[in-house]
Amino acid sequence: MTESNDPKTSHYLGIDFGRSKVGLAMADSETKIAFAYTTIDNDKDFLQKLVKIIQENSINKIIIGFPAYINKENVEYEGEHLGKLIKKLVDIDIEYQNEMFTTKMAQDNLIERGVKHVKNQDDQEAARIILQSWLDKS
C-alpha cells in the first residue's frame, strides 16, 4: 500500500484470524476499497510480522473478523484476544466486523475469477471481504 501525503487519510488493516493462517487486507479512507494484501502463518513470529506490517503501512485502525454466532458478552474468542495483544504492542484502534461465511464467499470469488490454488488465497480474500463490509457500513 502506498503512503498518502494527506495526513487526514487513514489506513486500515482487515484481519481474518485463523489458528494456522491469518489473512490480511488493506484499505484507506480516501478510496474506501479493500484489497487483499497477504496471508501470514500463525506461528511464533506472527505478532512480530504483524506489527512490522502495521508500522510499514502506517495503519491507523484494525478491523478483525468476529464470528456472529459467538455471544461477545460471554465469550472472549481468539480474535478478541488478538485485538488486545495488538493494542498492547501498538496503540491503535481495534474494531470487530461480522465474518459469517466470509471464507466460503472468498472461495467462491476466487473460483469465479479463475484463480488456481484457491486455498492459498482464501484467507486474504476473506480479510478483504471483512474489511470491505466494515468500510461499506462506516
PyMOL commands that set and color helices and strands:
alter all, ss='L'
color gray80, all
select helices_A, chain A and resi 46-56+78-89+102-112+118-120+122-137
alter helices_A, ss='H'
color red, helices_A
select strands_A, chain A and resi 11-16+21-28+35-41+61-66+93-98
alter strands_A, ss='S'
color yellow, strands_A
deselect
rebuild
show_as cartoon
